[in-house]
């Protein structure tokens, strides 16, 4: 194994920003069925999904997460709590010039 084998490929920037994700958590009507979210204050939410015994405290604010990583999850793509979509739109199917907040507005 060489150092080149261990290098991570460069990933494109996510089209979802942390403010987009926080807007989603604040809108129950855009979450997948069965997911329940309650605001716990600035940048904090109680998140529960089918099959979970208890709600988990999540945030979409990286700074808040760094300060409280022992008691909160960063709710973002790659986290096991983040829902996997049933289908994904192709780039040409998405409107241009507006972020996720504009779409769910």
N, C-alpha and C positions, 0 to 999 in steps of 0.2 A: 504494500500500500504506500502511495506517495502523498505528499502534501496536496497535490492537485486533486487527488481522489476525495480529500476531505473538504475542499472548498465548496461553499454553498453557491448555487447559481444565483445570478442577479434576478430578483423578482420585480415585476412591475408594481407600481404603487396601487394600493387598493382603491377602487372607486368609492368605497364607503369610508367616510371620515368618522372620527369619534363623535362630533356633534350630530351627524346623521344617525348614528347608533343610539345616542341618547334620546333623539326625537322619536325613534321607533319604540324605545322602552316607555316613553311617555304616552304612547298611543296604543291602547289595547286592541283597537280595531284593525291594526295592521300586523299584529303578531300571529304566528301560526296557531291553529286551534289547540286549546288545552294549556297554553302557556299563560301564566298569571304573573303580573308585575305590579308591585305597589311601591310608590315613592317613599323613601325613608329620609329624605332631606336632600341637600345639594349633592348631586352626582352619586347618589346611593339609591339602590333599589332592592327590594326583596323579589327574587326570581324563583318561580317554581314551574315545573313542567311535568307532564304525565310520568308516573313511575318514581317521582322524587318523594321521599318521606317528609322532608322539610324544605322550606324555602332557603335559598342561599343568597347572601348579600353580594351584589355585583355593582360595578361601576364602569363607566366608559371614559373616565378621566385618568390618563396615565399617571399624572402627578399624585392624585388621591390614592391610586393603587400602590405606588411606590411607598407612600407614607403609611399605608394600612395593609400591606400585602399578606400579613398573617391572618387577617379576618375578612378579606374581600377578594372576589375574583374579578379580573379584567374581562368584561364581556365584549369579546371581539372574535373575528374569524380565527379559527385555530383552537379556541377554548372549547373543551368538551360540552359546555353549556350552550354554546352558540348553535342555533338550529341549522341543520343541513337542508338546503332547498330541495324540493321535489323536482324542480326544473329550473333551468337558468336561461335567461333571455340572451340572445345573440346581440353583440354590440349594435348592429344595424337596426334592431328592434326597439332600442331605447331612444327616447327623445334627447336631443342635444341641448346644451346650454343651461341645464338645470341639474342640480344635485338631487339626492334622494329626498331631502327636505322639500324641494319644489314639487316632487312627484306626489308625496303624501299630504302636502300642505293642507 
